[in-house]
């Protein structure tokens, strides 16, 4: 377990903490988070600001583990797989919980999770044929857009909310569109690698 992998695992731990804070019934436990008021119109629950800070830290570890792995020559197949798992856990789980709490439309996590399931199925089929898959740049773009969109959502779309510009929702929609596009590209670029001789008969 090298340093880069430990940083990746810290992202998984942070994800668990983030989800725990989001779903734990603090009010039932007698714990009330302070509400902040901005311009007497925007009400902000400080719980989501705390989660937003933790989410930013988790996103930073995604950059950090890759940097450390390259800098110290710690790149391994296990590390790459662990990094992808940590990334999907962070983005998918937060999207699901935020949708359940009314911050975004449920169709967004449904599409994202379905996309990941399809891509993983393609990967498994290719691996059974001893093939490596071609990288799709739109998949990376999707992750970046979602991370920014989720961060803004957790911070109540500030400062853009002050100008009635819903940047957070727009980014989440763009991320969803990129998820669909990347899934289609992933299939088109790798479909020959998942076709077996039996399927050609």
MDAnalysis code that builds the backbone (N, CA, C; Angstrom):
import MDAnalysis as mda
import numpy as np

u = mda.Universe.empty(603, n_residues=201, atom_resindex=np.repeat(np.arange(201), 3), trajectory=True)
u.add_TopologyAttr("name", ["N", "CA", "C"] * 201)
u.add_TopologyAttr("resid", np.arange(1, 202))
u.add_TopologyAttr("resname", ["UNK", "UNK", "UNK", "UNK", "UNK", "UNK", "UNK", "UNK", "UNK", "UNK", "UNK", "UNK", "UNK", "UNK", "UNK", "UNK", "UNK", "UNK", "UNK", "UNK", "UNK", "UNK", "UNK", "UNK", "UNK", "UNK", "UNK", "UNK", "UNK", "UNK", "UNK", "UNK", "UNK", "UNK", "UNK", "UNK", "UNK", "UNK", "UNK", "UNK", "UNK", "UNK", "UNK", "UNK", "UNK", "UNK", "UNK", "UNK", "UNK", "UNK", "UNK", "UNK", "UNK", "UNK", "UNK", "UNK", "UNK", "UNK", "UNK", "UNK", "UNK", "UNK", "UNK", "UNK", "UNK", "UNK", "UNK", "UNK", "UNK", "UNK", "UNK", "UNK", "UNK", "UNK", "UNK", "UNK", "UNK", "UNK", "UNK", "UNK", "UNK", "UNK", "UNK", "UNK", "UNK", "UNK", "UNK", "UNK", "UNK", "UNK", "UNK", "UNK", "UNK", "UNK", "UNK", "UNK", "UNK", "UNK", "UNK", "UNK", "UNK", "UNK", "UNK", "UNK", "UNK", "UNK", "UNK", "UNK", "UNK", "UNK", "UNK", "UNK", "UNK", "UNK", "UNK", "UNK", "UNK", "UNK", "UNK", "UNK", "UNK", "UNK", "UNK", "UNK", "UNK", "UNK", "UNK", "UNK", "UNK", "UNK", "UNK", "UNK", "UNK", "UNK", "UNK", "UNK", "UNK", "UNK", "UNK", "UNK", "UNK", "UNK", "UNK", "UNK", "UNK", "UNK", "UNK", "UNK", "UNK", "UNK", "UNK", "UNK", "UNK", "UNK", "UNK", "UNK", "UNK", "UNK", "UNK", "UNK", "UNK", "UNK", "UNK", "UNK", "UNK", "UNK", "UNK", "UNK", "UNK", "UNK", "UNK", "UNK", "UNK", "UNK", "UNK", "UNK", "UNK", "UNK", "UNK", "UNK", "UNK", "UNK", "UNK", "UNK", "UNK", "UNK", "UNK", "UNK", "UNK", "UNK", "UNK", "UNK", "UNK", "UNK", "UNK", "UNK", "UNK", "UNK", "UNK", "UNK", "UNK"])
u.atoms.positions = np.array([
    [0.856, -1.193, 0.000],
    [0.000, 0.000, 0.000],
    [0.893, 1.245, 0.000],
    [1.059, 1.862, -1.162],
    [1.932, 3.028, -1.241],
    [1.181, 4.312, -0.856],
    [1.925, 5.433, -0.846],
    [1.354, 6.709, -0.401],
    [0.195, 7.158, -1.285],
    [0.345, 6.994, -2.602],
    [-0.719, 7.411, -3.514],
    [-2.016, 6.660, -3.226],
    [-1.915, 5.357, -2.987],
    [-3.105, 4.555, -2.691],
    [-3.727, 4.954, -1.351],
    [-2.883, 5.315, -0.384],
    [-3.399, 5.757, 0.915],
    [-4.192, 7.053, 0.764],
    [-3.725, 7.940, -0.122],
    [-4.451, 9.185, -0.372],
    [-5.800, 8.882, -1.022],
    [-5.797, 7.913, -1.943],
    [-7.046, 7.510, -2.592],
    [-8.030, 6.936, -1.579],
    [-7.534, 6.108, -0.667],
    [-8.395, 5.527, 0.374],
    [-8.954, 6.621, 1.271],
    [-8.149, 7.679, 1.509],
    [-8.651, 8.795, 2.325],
    [-9.858, 9.448, 1.662],
    [-9.909, 9.418, 0.307],
    [-11.066, 9.961, -0.405],
    [-12.299, 9.100, -0.165],
    [-12.111, 7.801, -0.115],
    [-13.225, 6.901, 0.181],
    [-13.743, 7.143, 1.596],
    [-12.815, 7.325, 2.537],
    [-13.205, 7.603, 3.928],
    [-13.950, 8.931, 4.015],
    [-13.444, 9.945, 3.312],
    [-14.126, 11.243, 3.292],
    [-15.522, 11.131, 2.702],
    [-15.671, 10.294, 1.680],
    [-16.985, 10.080, 1.068],
    [-17.961, 9.497, 2.082],
    [-17.498, 8.527, 2.856],
    [-18.341, 7.914, 3.891],
    [-18.765, 8.960, 4.924],
    [-17.820, 9.813, 5.326],
    [-18.116, 10.868, 6.301],
    [-19.127, 11.859, 5.722],
    [-18.930, 12.234, 4.457],
    [-19.838, 13.175, 3.788],
    [-21.261, 12.623, 3.751],
    [-21.392, 11.370, 3.337],
    [-22.722, 10.763, 3.248],
    [-23.354, 10.631, 4.634],
    [-22.540, 10.275, 5.620],
    [-23.040, 10.138, 6.991],
    [-23.608, 11.463, 7.496],
    [-22.895, 12.555, 7.227],
    [-23.368, 13.872, 7.661],
    [-24.658, 14.255, 6.931],
    [-24.730, 13.936, 5.644],
    [-25.899, 14.305, 4.853],
    [-27.156, 13.550, 5.266],
    [-27.020, 12.272, 5.624],
    [-28.208, 11.448, 5.873],
    [-28.530, 11.258, 7.356],
    [-27.590, 11.582, 8.245],
    [-27.853, 11.352, 9.671],
    [-28.968, 12.277, 10.164],
    [-29.944, 11.738, 10.896],
    [-31.066, 12.564, 11.392],
    [-30.672, 13.387, 12.617],
    [-29.939, 14.455, 12.379],
    [-29.429, 15.272, 13.479],
    [-30.555, 15.878, 14.314],
    [-31.636, 16.282, 13.653],
    [-32.752, 16.901, 14.390],
    [-33.358, 15.923, 15.384],
    [-33.469, 14.648, 14.984],
    [-34.019, 13.632, 15.890],
    [-33.091, 13.403, 17.073],
    [-31.802, 13.659, 16.855],
    [-30.815, 13.475, 17.930],
    [-30.663, 14.739, 18.766],
    [-31.481, 15.750, 18.473],
    [-31.438, 16.986, 19.246],
    [-30.316, 17.922, 18.848],
    [-29.777, 17.724, 17.644],
    [-28.685, 18.580, 17.153],
    [-29.220, 19.433, 16.011],
    [-29.159, 20.734, 16.190],
    [-29.645, 21.655, 15.163],
    [-28.475, 22.452, 14.582],
    [-28.360, 22.424, 13.248],
    [-27.342, 23.222, 12.584],
    [-27.858, 24.644, 12.390],
    [-26.957, 25.594, 12.499],
    [-27.320, 27.003, 12.362],
    [-27.686, 27.315, 10.914],
    [-28.730, 28.113, 10.736],
    [-29.106, 28.595, 9.412],
    [-28.559, 30.001, 9.219],
    [-27.951, 30.247, 8.063],
    [-27.439, 31.569, 7.738],
    [-28.381, 32.234, 6.743],
    [-28.522, 33.538, 6.849],
    [-29.396, 34.286, 5.956],
    [-28.569, 35.288, 5.156],
    [-28.738, 35.249, 3.827],
    [-28.018, 36.168, 2.949],
    [-29.041, 36.976, 2.170],
    [-28.904, 38.284, 2.251],
    [-29.845, 39.193, 1.573],
    [-31.293, 38.959, 1.993],
    [-31.485, 38.401, 3.179],
    [-32.811, 38.146, 3.740],
    [-33.669, 37.252, 2.841],
    [-33.037, 36.570, 1.893],
    [-33.808, 35.727, 0.976],
    [-33.215, 34.330, 0.848],
    [-31.914, 34.221, 0.960],
    [-31.234, 32.936, 0.802],
    [-30.953, 32.341, 2.177],
    [-31.564, 31.193, 2.436],
    [-31.376, 30.509, 3.713],
    [-30.398, 29.359, 3.501],
    [-29.328, 29.345, 4.276],
    [-28.274, 28.354, 4.111],
    [-28.121, 27.542, 5.383],
    [-28.255, 26.230, 5.261],
    [-28.008, 25.332, 6.387],
    [-26.513, 25.062, 6.445],
    [-25.899, 25.378, 7.571],
    [-24.446, 25.278, 7.697],
    [-23.948, 23.838, 7.514],
    [-24.840, 22.861, 7.686],
    [-24.453, 21.458, 7.473],
    [-23.931, 21.251, 6.060],
    [-24.587, 21.880, 5.092],
    [-24.177, 21.702, 3.696],
    [-22.885, 22.445, 3.382],
    [-22.614, 23.522, 4.121],
    [-21.336, 24.210, 3.957],
    [-20.196, 23.334, 4.466],
    [-20.435, 22.653, 5.585],
    [-19.432, 21.731, 6.136],
    [-19.160, 20.606, 5.146],
    [-20.249, 20.040, 4.610],
    [-20.106, 18.974, 3.620],
    [-19.400, 19.504, 2.375],
    [-19.698, 20.741, 1.991],
    [-19.058, 21.338, 0.829],
    [-17.552, 21.437, 0.998],
    [-17.106, 21.830, 2.175],
    [-15.663, 21.914, 2.453],
    [-15.028, 20.525, 2.390],
    [-15.692, 19.537, 2.995],
    [-15.180, 18.161, 2.956],
    [-15.134, 17.638, 1.520],
    [-16.139, 18.010, 0.728],
    [-16.186, 17.575, -0.674],
    [-15.015, 18.169, -1.453],
    [-14.710, 19.432, -1.214],
    [-13.573, 20.078, -1.879],
    [-12.272, 19.373, -1.511],
    [-12.125, 19.023, -0.243],
    [-10.925, 18.294, 0.199],
    [-10.839, 16.946, -0.507],
    [-11.977, 16.263, -0.609],
    [-12.009, 14.961, -1.280],
    [-11.627, 15.104, -2.759],
    [-12.133, 16.145, -3.405],
    [-11.789, 16.403, -4.806],
    [-10.289, 16.685, -4.939],
    [-9.725, 17.418, -3.987],
    [-8.294, 17.721, -4.025],
    [-7.449, 16.453, -3.921],
    [-7.905, 15.483, -3.128],
    [-7.151, 14.228, -3.010],
    [-7.119, 13.476, -4.340],
    [-8.130, 13.717, -5.191],
    [-8.139, 13.086, -6.511],
    [-6.984, 13.605, -7.355],
    [-6.730, 14.899, -7.250],
    [-5.571, 15.482, -7.933],
    [-4.273, 15.028, -7.272],
    [-4.272, 15.013, -5.932],
    [-3.049, 14.735, -5.184],
    [-2.550, 13.314, -5.377],
    [-3.461, 12.317, -5.350],
    [-2.991, 10.934, -5.485],
    [-2.368, 10.682, -6.853],
    [-2.948, 11.297, -7.897],
    [-2.383, 11.158, -9.231],
    [-1.023, 11.822, -9.340],
    [-0.897, 13.001, -8.730],
    [0.377, 13.728, -8.749],
    [1.465, 12.945, -8.030],
    [1.133, 12.426, -6.855],
    [2.110, 11.651, -6.070],
    [2.512, 10.379, -6.811],
    [1.524, 9.713, -7.425],
    [1.809, 8.471, -8.146],
    [2.774, 8.712, -9.305],
    [2.566, 9.818, -10.025],
    [3.453, 10.128, -11.148],
    [4.816, 10.613, -10.670],
    [4.823, 11.453, -9.648],
    [6.056, 12.053, -9.143],
    [6.983, 11.007, -8.544],
    [6.416, 10.064, -7.793],
    [7.217, 9.067, -7.097],
    [7.182, 7.702, -7.780],
    [6.698, 7.688, -9.014],
    [6.645, 6.452, -9.805],
    [5.910, 5.336, -9.045],
    [4.700, 5.665, -8.557],
    [3.891, 4.724, -7.785],
    [2.664, 4.256, -8.564],
    [2.659, 4.466, -9.870],
    [1.497, 4.101, -10.676],
    [1.392, 2.586, -10.814],
    [0.248, 2.050, -10.400],
    [-0.025, 0.610, -10.502],
    [-1.440, 0.411, -11.017],
    [-1.727, -0.774, -11.535],
    [-3.082, -1.079, -11.993],
    [-4.060, -1.058, -10.828],
    [-3.618, -1.537, -9.674],
    [-4.477, -1.500, -8.482],
    [-4.813, -0.061, -8.109],
    [-3.801, 0.813, -8.171],
    [-4.018, 2.211, -7.829],
    [-4.980, 2.888, -8.786],
    [-4.857, 2.587, -10.082],
    [-5.750, 3.164, -11.079],
    [-7.189, 2.706, -10.849],
    [-7.350, 1.414, -10.542],
    [-8.690, 0.875, -10.289],
    [-9.285, 1.471, -9.027],
    [-8.470, 1.566, -7.974],
    [-8.924, 2.132, -6.706],
    [-9.331, 3.587, -6.879],
    [-8.570, 4.326, -7.693],
    [-8.873, 5.734, -7.941],
    [-10.225, 5.893, -8.631],
    [-10.513, 5.026, -9.603],
    [-11.792, 5.086, -10.317],
    [-12.952, 4.744, -9.383],
    [-12.738, 3.738, -8.520],
    [-13.776, 3.367, -7.556],
    [-14.068, 4.534, -6.612],
    [-12.992, 5.157, -6.096],
    [-13.146, 6.273, -5.158],
    [-13.870, 7.437, -5.816],
    [-13.547, 7.698, -7.083],
    [-14.169, 8.801, -7.807],
    [-15.663, 8.558, -8.007],
    [-16.012, 7.343, -8.406],
    [-17.420, 7.024, -8.648],
    [-18.209, 7.035, -7.339],
    [-17.615, 6.528, -6.280],
    [-18.278, 6.551, -4.970],
    [-18.576, 7.980, -4.543],
    [-17.598, 8.847, -4.719],
    [-17.756, 10.237, -4.294],
    [-18.861, 10.930, -5.087],
    [-18.773, 10.875, -6.402],
    [-19.732, 11.594, -7.244],
    [-21.121, 10.959, -7.201],
    [-21.188, 9.654, -7.429],
    [-22.494, 8.978, -7.528],
    [-23.274, 9.048, -6.221],
    [-22.595, 8.768, -5.110],
    [-23.301, 8.730, -3.827],
    [-23.806, 10.108, -3.417],
    [-23.001, 11.135, -3.646],
    [-23.438, 12.493, -3.290],
    [-24.596, 12.932, -4.178],
    [-24.533, 12.602, -5.463],
    [-25.646, 12.923, -6.360],
    [-26.939, 12.251, -5.910],
    [-26.849, 10.982, -5.513],
    [-28.032, 10.243, -5.070],
    [-28.651, 10.886, -3.830],
    [-27.810, 11.208, -2.853],
    [-28.322, 11.789, -1.608],
    [-28.898, 13.183, -1.853],
    [-28.204, 14.005, -2.636],
    [-28.716, 15.347, -2.920],
    [-30.047, 15.290, -3.668],
    [-30.190, 14.298, -4.556],
    [-31.462, 14.125, -5.257],
    [-32.562, 13.731, -4.280],
    [-32.241, 12.852, -3.337],
    [-33.232, 12.409, -2.349],
    [-33.657, 13.548, -1.429],
    [-32.799, 14.569, -1.298],
    [-33.107, 15.707, -0.435],
    [-33.610, 16.914, -1.207],
    [-33.888, 16.704, -2.500],
    [-34.534, 17.737, -3.298],
    [-33.635, 18.803, -3.885],
    [-32.321, 18.597, -3.862],
    [-31.409, 19.600, -4.399],
    [-31.242, 19.500, -5.915],
    [-31.577, 18.351, -6.463],
    [-31.471, 18.166, -7.909],
    [-32.468, 17.104, -8.354],
    [-32.720, 17.045, -9.664],
    [-33.713, 16.105, -10.186],
    [-33.178, 14.676, -10.104],
    [-34.017, 13.716, -9.682],
    [-33.578, 12.319, -9.532],
    [-33.057, 11.682, -10.810],
    [-33.465, 12.196, -11.972],
    [-33.037, 11.596, -13.233],
    [-31.526, 11.715, -13.420],
    [-30.901, 12.721, -12.777],
    [-29.460, 12.926, -12.929],
    [-28.666, 11.748, -12.367],
    [-28.853, 11.366, -11.083],
    [-28.116, 10.197, -10.597],
    [-28.518, 8.902, -11.283],
    [-29.775, 8.794, -11.724],
    [-30.209, 7.590, -12.437],
    [-29.389, 7.415, -13.716],
    [-29.245, 8.502, -14.484],
    [-28.478, 8.445, -15.729],
    [-27.001, 8.166, -15.444],
    [-26.464, 8.829, -14.440],
    [-25.036, 8.669, -14.121],
    [-24.725, 7.248, -13.682],
    [-25.542, 6.695, -12.786],
    [-25.317, 5.330, -12.311],
    [-25.500, 4.326, -13.441],
    [-26.528, 4.544, -14.280],
    [-26.758, 3.651, -15.424],
    [-25.579, 3.704, -16.385],
    [-25.059, 4.888, -16.605],
    [-23.891, 5.054, -17.486],
    [-22.700, 4.282, -16.944],
    [-22.444, 4.413, -15.651],
    [-21.316, 3.705, -15.037],
    [-21.491, 2.189, -15.130],
    [-22.720, 1.738, -14.964],
    [-23.006, 0.301, -15.064],
    [-22.717, -0.207, -16.485],
    [-23.157, 0.556, -17.478],
    [-22.935, 0.163, -18.877],
    [-21.449, 0.142, -19.205],
    [-20.737, 1.190, -18.793],
    [-19.296, 1.276, -19.065],
    [-18.545, 0.133, -18.385],
    [-18.915, -0.171, -17.141],
    [-18.254, -1.278, -16.428],
    [-18.527, -2.614, -17.116],
    [-19.729, -2.779, -17.653],
    [-20.060, -4.002, -18.388],
    [-19.193, -4.131, -19.635],
    [-19.007, -3.016, -20.336],
    [-18.146, -3.006, -21.520],
    [-16.707, -3.356, -21.130],
    [-16.235, -2.771, -20.029],
    [-14.874, -3.052, -19.558],
    [-14.691, -4.533, -19.249],
    [-15.652, -5.107, -18.538],
    [-15.556, -6.517, -18.164],
    [-15.558, -7.420, -19.394],
    [-16.394, -7.067, -20.379],
    [-16.443, -7.856, -21.604],
    [-15.123, -7.780, -22.351],
    [-14.535, -6.598, -22.400],
    [-13.253, -6.427, -23.088],
    [-12.136, -7.183, -22.367],
    [-12.149, -7.127, -21.044],
    [-11.117, -7.820, -20.263],
    [-11.192, -9.326, -20.462],
    [-12.414, -9.850, -20.589],
    [-12.564, -11.292, -20.839],
    [-11.964, -11.682, -22.188],
    [-11.926, -10.723, -23.104],
    [-11.330, -10.974, -24.416],
    [-9.853, -10.586, -24.457],
    [-9.324, -10.204, -23.298],
    [-7.917, -9.831, -23.211],
    [-7.583, -8.508, -23.877],
    [-8.566, -7.607, -23.923],
    [-8.384, -6.328, -24.589],
    [-8.325, -5.189, -23.571],
    [-7.578, -4.140, -23.914],
    [-7.575, -2.919, -23.110],
    [-8.445, -1.885, -23.808],
    [-9.085, -1.050, -23.020],
    [-10.056, -0.108, -23.571],
    [-9.435, 1.243, -23.897],
    [-10.012, 1.891, -24.871],
    [-9.565, 3.213, -25.280],
    [-10.148, 4.264, -24.348],
    [-9.309, 5.209, -23.937],
    [-9.724, 6.272, -23.034],
    [-10.658, 7.259, -23.739],
    [-11.711, 7.670, -23.033],
    [-12.669, 8.629, -23.585],
    [-12.566, 9.937, -22.807],
    [-12.169, 11.008, -23.495],
    [-11.921, 12.283, -22.825],
    [-13.192, 12.897, -22.227],
    [-14.338, 12.625, -22.848],
    [-15.581, 13.193, -22.325],
    [-15.918, 12.634, -20.946],
    [-15.414, 11.442, -20.651],
    [-15.636, 10.873, -19.320],
    [-14.925, 11.679, -18.251],
    [-13.705, 12.102, -18.545],
    [-12.952, 12.945, -17.610],
    [-13.608, 14.309, -17.475],
    [-14.060, 14.852, -18.600],
    [-14.741, 16.152, -18.579],
    [-16.006, 16.078, -17.728],
    [-16.734, 14.957, -17.855],
    [-17.954, 14.740, -17.064],
    [-17.649, 14.833, -15.567],
    [-16.584, 14.167, -15.136],
    [-16.222, 14.174, -13.716],
    [-15.894, 15.580, -13.222],
    [-15.147, 16.327, -14.027],
    [-14.764, 17.687, -13.637],
    [-15.998, 18.574, -13.506],
    [-16.885, 18.495, -14.497],
    [-18.102, 19.310, -14.479],
    [-18.983, 18.956, -13.276],
    [-19.126, 17.657, -13.004],
    [-19.941, 17.234, -11.865],
    [-19.339, 17.702, -10.539],
    [-18.032, 17.636, -10.412],
    [-17.395, 18.052, -9.163],
    [-17.620, 19.541, -8.896],
    [-17.527, 20.334, -9.947],
    [-17.785, 21.769, -9.783],
    [-19.266, 22.015, -9.497],
    [-20.133, 21.316, -10.230],
    [-21.571, 21.475, -10.044],
    [-22.033, 21.056, -8.658],
    [-21.506, 19.944, -8.155],
    [-21.870, 19.476, -6.811],
    [-21.380, 20.457, -5.762],
    [-20.149, 20.950, -5.938],
    [-19.597, 21.923, -4.991],
    [-20.489, 23.156, -4.904],
    [-20.883, 23.686, -6.059],
    [-21.763, 24.865, -6.072],
    [-23.118, 24.545, -5.446],
    [-23.632, 23.344, -5.685],
    [-24.923, 22.945, -5.097],
    [-24.839, 22.929, -3.580],
    [-23.752, 22.371, -3.052],
    [-23.567, 22.311, -1.597],
    [-23.402, 23.701, -0.982],
    [-22.900, 24.632, -1.794],
    [-22.746, 26.009, -1.321],
    [-23.898, 26.897, -1.806],
    [-25.033, 26.244, -2.108],
    [-26.266, 26.958, -2.474],
    [-26.073, 27.887, -3.677],
    [-25.241, 27.444, -4.607],
    [-25.016, 28.168, -5.860],
    [-24.434, 29.569, -5.650],
    [-23.819, 29.779, -4.520],
    [-23.188, 31.080, -4.259],
    [-21.815, 31.145, -4.933],
    [-21.409, 32.306, -5.429],
    [-22.087, 33.617, -5.349],
    [-23.094, 33.868, -6.471],
    [-23.263, 32.911, -7.392],
    [-24.111, 33.144, -8.561],
    [-25.581, 33.331, -8.188],
    [-25.987, 32.749, -7.052],
    [-27.374, 32.869, -6.608],
    [-27.745, 34.318, -6.328],
    [-26.757, 35.126, -5.962],
    [-27.009, 36.540, -5.687],
    [-27.443, 37.287, -6.939],
    [-27.088, 36.738, -8.104],
    [-27.433, 37.372, -9.385],
    [-28.490, 36.573, -10.148],
    [-29.132, 35.620, -9.430],
    [-30.181, 34.781, -10.018],
    [-29.704, 34.015, -11.254],
    [-28.457, 33.554, -11.207],
    [-27.897, 32.737, -12.279],
    [-27.669, 31.330, -11.734],
    [-28.440, 30.381, -12.215],
    [-28.402, 29.023, -11.653],
    [-27.286, 28.191, -12.296],
    [-26.047, 28.532, -11.944],
    [-24.882, 27.861, -12.520],
    [-24.790, 26.409, -12.073],
    [-25.124, 26.147, -10.818],
    [-25.003, 24.782, -10.290],
    [-25.870, 23.800, -11.074],
    [-27.131, 24.157, -11.305],
    [-28.030, 23.278, -12.058],
    [-27.577, 23.122, -13.508],
    [-27.103, 24.214, -14.096],
    [-26.638, 24.152, -15.477],
    [-25.454, 23.195, -15.613],
    [-24.549, 23.246, -14.656],
    [-23.384, 22.358, -14.687],
    [-23.794, 20.900, -14.497],
    [-24.757, 20.653, -13.623],
    [-25.226, 19.286, -13.405],
    [-25.903, 18.735, -14.660],
    [-26.620, 19.597, -15.367],
    [-27.255, 19.178, -16.626],
    [-26.185, 18.885, -17.678],
    [-25.185, 19.755, -17.763],
    [-24.085, 19.544, -18.711],
    [-23.350, 18.247, -18.382],
    [-23.115, 18.006, -17.088],
    [-22.455, 16.775, -16.675],
    [-23.254, 15.545, -17.059],
    [-24.567, 15.634, -16.938],
    [-25.440, 14.518, -17.312],
    [-25.387, 14.258, -18.811],
    [-25.404, 15.332, -19.590],
    [-25.301, 15.198, -21.046],
    [-23.960, 14.576, -21.424],
    [-22.885, 15.014, -20.763],
    [-21.557, 14.454, -21.023],
    [-21.493, 12.984, -20.628],
    [-22.242, 12.611, -19.583],
    [-22.288, 11.209, -19.165],
    [-22.871, 10.340, -20.276],
    [-23.952, 10.827, -20.898],
    [-24.582, 10.089, -21.996],
    [-23.649, 10.027, -23.199],
    [-23.062, 11.178, -23.540],
    [-22.158, 11.234, -24.699],
    [-20.956, 10.319, -24.500],
    [-20.359, 10.356, -23.302],
    [-19.180, 9.528, -23.035],
    [-19.521, 8.048, -23.089],
    [-20.729, 7.698, -22.661],
    [-21.164, 6.297, -22.705],
    [-21.275, 5.822, -24.155],
    [-21.868, 6.662, -24.995],
    [-22.012, 6.325, -26.417],
    [-20.640, 6.218, -27.082],
    [-19.749, 7.183, -26.782],
    [-18.406, 7.159, -27.350],
    [-17.629, 5.936, -26.867],
    [-17.809, 5.614, -25.599],
    [-17.117, 4.468, -25.014],
    [-17.505, 3.184, -25.752],
    [-18.785, 3.065, -26.039],
    [-19.253, 1.875, -26.750],
    [-18.753, 1.872, -28.196],
    [-18.906, 2.997, -28.868],
    [-18.495, 3.065, -30.272],
    [-16.998, 2.821, -30.452],
    [-16.187, 3.360, -29.522],
    [-14.733, 3.225, -29.640],
    [-14.235, 1.834, -29.274],
    [-15.037, 1.094, -28.501],
    [-14.537, -0.184, -27.986],
    [-15.410, -1.390, -28.343],
    [-16.422, -1.186, -29.176],
    [-17.372, -2.273, -29.432],
    [-16.711, -3.484, -30.083],
    [-15.694, -3.262, -30.919],
    [-15.025, -4.386, -31.567],
    [-14.263, -5.247, -30.560],
    [-13.876, -4.628, -29.438],
    [-13.109, -5.351, -28.432],
    [-13.977, -6.230, -27.536],
    [-15.300, -6.013, -27.587],
    [-16.181, -6.806, -26.721],
    [-16.930, -7.883, -27.513],
    [-16.656, -7.936, -28.830],
    [-17.297, -8.957, -29.668],
    [-16.441, -10.205, -29.671],
    [-17.004, -11.314, -29.254],
    [-16.294, -12.591, -29.253],
    [-16.538, -13.318, -30.556],
    [-15.762, -14.344, -30.787],
    [-15.940, -15.142, -31.985],
    [-17.314, -15.807, -32.015],
    [-17.786, -16.203, -30.829],
    [-19.103, -16.842, -30.740],
    [-20.214, -15.902, -31.176],
    [-20.058, -14.601, -30.817],
    [-21.107, -13.623, -31.130],
    [-21.112, -13.250, -32.605],
    [-20.012, -13.610, -33.318],
    [-19.949, -13.302, -34.725],
    [-20.563, -14.391, -35.581],
    [-20.854, -15.542, -34.987],
    [-21.403, -16.660, -35.736],
    [-22.866, -16.404, -36.055],
])
